[in-house]
């Protein structure tokens, strides 16, 4: 005697009944389903950005791509009033290039690049301890060869509904993303 799979959708939870054992799994439909640490032990709901076009970037202060902060700030300045946000998410998984505390990261970014967009708390973007938001982003926008994030400054462009539109490699300069941002802002 076999068991049949029954799926019941309730809000953003799926109940799977495939054996006498009952399991509850959650799934995410948009970026707005997540929170990120903000460095003081609190979490920032990404639903606070609802309605904006968003660029999520995993960042590091001691990376060869760190000068991209300048271009990211230009994008932020140019499009912020049109409903665009950048969310920087520091990560120390690639060459230990973000070893500092949240306060040190903030200080570095503000003093060296004058950043005015949010810099969240440090998270992992790959592996067993990866932040659920990055698991979602990677699942929605596949990477080259594998879905893992290959290095700092991988970028994900999100539409106003919180859906992933495109993934950009670390080598993609912020100014090369401007036309993609504009097309989403105009929708």
N, C-alpha and C positions, 0 to 999 in steps of 0.2 A: 504494500500500500504506500503510495507516494503522497507528498504534500504539494499543494498548489500555492503559488505566490499571490498574495493579495496586497495591493497597494492602496492606501487611503491617504489622501492629501488633506492636511489640516494646516492652514496658515503656511508657515515655511517648515513644516515637519512632515516627514514621511514615516508611516508605520509599516514595517515589513513583517508579515506573518508568514514565515516559511517553515516553521516547525513549532513544536509545543513551546519553544522559547520565543519570547516577544522582544523585539529590538526597536528602539527609537533612534532614528538618524535625522540630522538636520541638513538642509541644503540651502544654498544661497542663490538668490536670483539677481542681486545687484550689489554694487559696492556699498550701498547704504545699509546693508545687513551687518556691517562690521564696525568694530571700534578699534582704535589704536591707542597705545600708551602715549601720554604726553609728558612723561619724564618726572612727574611728581607723585607717581603711584596711581594717578587717575587715568581714566580712559576717555577718549574723545569719540563720540558717536559720529560716524561718517555720514549719517543722515543729516547732520548739521550742514552738509554741503549740497543737499538735495536741490536739484534744479540748475546746478552749475555744470559746465564742462570742466573736467578735472584731468590733470596729468599727475599720476603717481610715479615717483622716482625713488628707487633705492639708492642711497647716497653714502659717501664716505669723505672725510676731510683730508685724508692723506693718500688720495688716489690720483693717478695720471689724468683722470677725467674730472677731477674736482673743479678745474676752471670753468666747467659747464655751468656752475652756479651763476656765473655772470650772465650767460645767455638765458638761463631759467628765470632770473630776476627780470630781465628785459621782457620776456614773454608775460610774466606776471603783471608787470607795470602796464604793458600794452593792452592786455585783454581783461584785466581784473574788473573794470567797470562794465564790461559786456557779459559778465557772468562766468568768468573763468577762474579756476583755482589750481594751484600747484600744492601737492602734499609731498614733502620730503620725508623719507623714512630711512634713517641711518641704519647701517648694517656693518658688522665687523667680521663677516664670514669670508671675505676675499682678501687674503694677504694681511689680515689684522690691520686694515687701513682706517678703522674707526674705533680706536681703543678708548677714547675719552669718555668722561661722564656726560650726562645730558647737558649739564651746565657748561662744560668745556666745548661741546659741539655747538651749542647755541652761541656762545661767545665768539668762537672761530667764524661761524657763518655771518654773524652780524658785523664783526669788526673787519673781516676781509672782503665780504661781498655785499654787505648792506641788505641782506635778505629780509623781505617783509612777508613772505609766505610761511605757513606753518612748517616747523621742523619737529616731527613727532619723536617719541622715544625709540630707542634702538630695538630692533627685532631681528630674527633670523628669517631669511627668505627661501631657504632650501633645507631639506633634511627633516629629521624626526621632530625637531622643535620649531619648524617653520610656522610663521604666523598664518592663521587661517585665511586672512585676506590674500596673501601671496599665493596660497594654494588655489584659491578661487581665480585670481588674475591669470595664473599660469594655465589653468584649465580652460579658460575662455580665450586666451590668445597664445597659441602654441609657439614654442621656441624653435630655433634651428637645431636639427638633429634630436635634441631632447627638450623637454619643457622646462628644465631647470634654468634658473637665472645664472648666466655665465659670469657676470662681473657687476661691479657697482655701476650705477647710472643707467640701468635698464629702465625703460619708461613705458607706462601703460596709459593710453588715452581713453577716457571714459566719457560717454555722452551724458546729456542732462537727465536721463532716466537711470543712470548708474550702471549702464551696460558697457562692457569692454569693447572698444572699437578697433584698436590697433596696439600692437606691441612694437617698441623701437629698441634697437640694440644700444649698448653703451656708447658705441662710436657715433651714433646719430646725434648730431649737434642740435641743440634746442631750436635754432633758427630754421632748421629743416622741417620742423614739426608745425611751424606757424600756419601753413596753408591748411593742414588737417584741422587745426584748432578753429580757424576761421570758418571752414565749411560746417563744423558742428555748431558754432555760435550763431550762424545764419539760419539754422534749421528752426 
